[in-house]
Amino acid sequence: MENRITPQYTFVQLGKNWIRIDLQRISHFESSGDYVRWYETGNQYNKSTSSKITETRLSQLSEQLEPYGFVRVHRRYAVNIRAVEKFDGESLQLESTVIPVGRTRRQHVLARLRSFGLRDDHQSVRGSHPIQVVRSSRQETG
C-alpha cells in the first residue's frame, strides 16, 4: 500500500469566488453539463446553487484529485476510493448510491481499489467498511 499525504481541503471556483471543500467528506462528484455537483458521505452536500462548481470540468477536477484517492469511473462520475463499499465489475456502491463504471475504465478502477487496500482475496484492510468485490454474472468480452 502506498503512503500518501492527503490534503483535507481543496479550493474550487464558484462564479467569481473560490470556495473550500473538505475532501475527506466527499464521496463523489457528478458532472451535469457545465456543472459538477459534489456529494458528502452520508448525504448530498447541499442541493442549493453552492453545490455546483462552475468553470471546472470533471476531467480537470478528477485529474487534480487522483493522487489523493479520487478516480474517474465514468464520463459523468469521479469517486473517492475511501467511500467505496462494493464493486461488482460494472458499478460501485457508495453507501446508498450506485455509481456506474464505464467499460473502458474498469481495469483502472480495479487497480486503484487495489492500491488503496483491496487484497487479492477481495477483502479490504481499510477498517470498518470493507470493500466487497462481487463477480458479475455477465461474461466480459475483450
ABEGO torsion letter per residue (X at the ends): XBBBBBBABBBBBBEABBBBBBAAABABBBBBEABBBBBBBGBBBEABAAABBBGBBAAAAAAAAAAAGBBBABAABBBBAAABABBAGABBBBEABBBBBBAAAAAAAAAAAAAAGBBAAGBBAAEABBBBBBBBABBBBX
